[in-house]
């Protein structure tokens, strides 16, 4: 199964999903699935890469270990970022009223398969 199919599976399992992206820590989008027109995929990937790099530095400076997951919640939308490996991470954008636990589970189920595809 390809990366796009795996991202579609995440979108199907997480109600309220808008976008699912595999992105490099360099900010380059590898693959994406979008259910909402107008989502700036390239910008989202680049911004998430910068944010993840800064969060990683903070965790390193505190000796907390490598960044594994980060959740940002706004009034309307949430962004869940999970690390795939040392080079790539997965981003899921979903409506804030959706269940965070379901979103986390949907990502964790496909992470090993996506890692194998990369």
N, C-alpha and C positions, 0 to 999 in steps of 0.2 A: 504494500500500500504506500502511495506517495505522500509527501508532506501536505499537499493541498487537500487530499482526502482526509488526512488526520485532523487538519484544522477544521474542515467541514464537520467532522465528528464532534469536535469540541463545541462548535457553534450549535449543533443540534441538541447536545446534552445540557447546555446552559441557556435557559430561557432568558431573554433580554440581551443576548449577545449582539454586539454591533460589528466588532472587528477582532480578528485573531491573526497574529503576525509572528513569524520567526524572523529574528533580526540578529545581526552580529553586534558584538560590543563596539565595533567600529561605526555603527549606525546604519549599515547597509541592510536593507530588507531582502531576505532570501525568498520568502513566500508569504502571501497574505490572502485572507478571505474577508470580504467586506459585505455586510448586509445593509449598510446604511450609506447611501450616496453622499459624497461631499467629505468623507473622512480623509484627511490628509495623511496617507500611509507613510510616505517618506519622512514627513515632518515628525510624526508620532514616533517612528523608529529612531530618528536622530535624537529627539528629546529624551526618549527612554534610555538610550545609550549613555547620554551625558548624565542623567539622573542616577542610573545604575553605577556608573563609574564613581560618582561622588559618594553615593551610599557605600560602595565597596571600600573606598578610602577611609570613611568614618569607622566602619566595622573593623578594618585592618588596624587602624590606630588604637582601637580599644581592645584589640586581640580577641574579637568575637568570632573570628573565622570568616570564611567566604560568604558573600551575599547569596542566599538561596531563593528568597522571595520578597516581594515588596507589594504593598497594596496602597493605592491612593484612592480616596473616596471624595467625590464632589457632590454637590446637591443633585445633579442629574445623572452623572456617569461615574463609574469606577474603572480603575485600571489595575489589573493584576499582572505582575511581572514575575516570571519564574525562570530561574537559570536552568539551561539545558546542559551546558558543559562550560569549559573555560572560554569558549569562543562565541557561544550563541545563547540567546534567551528567547522566551516566549511571552508575548503580550496578548492579553485578552481585555477588550473594552466591553463593558456591559452596563446596563441600567443600574443605578445605585439601589433601587428597590429589589433587585434580584438577589438570590441567596449566594453569599460569598462562599459558603461551604461547598455548594454545588459547583461553583466556578473553579475553586481550588481542586476539587476532585476530578473534574473534567480535564484539567491540565495535567495533573499528576498521572492519570491513566495513559495519556498519549506521550508523555515526555520520553520514556525509554524508546518507544518506536521512532519518534522524531530524531532522537540522538543517533539511532542506527542508520537513519536515512541521510544524515549529514556526513 
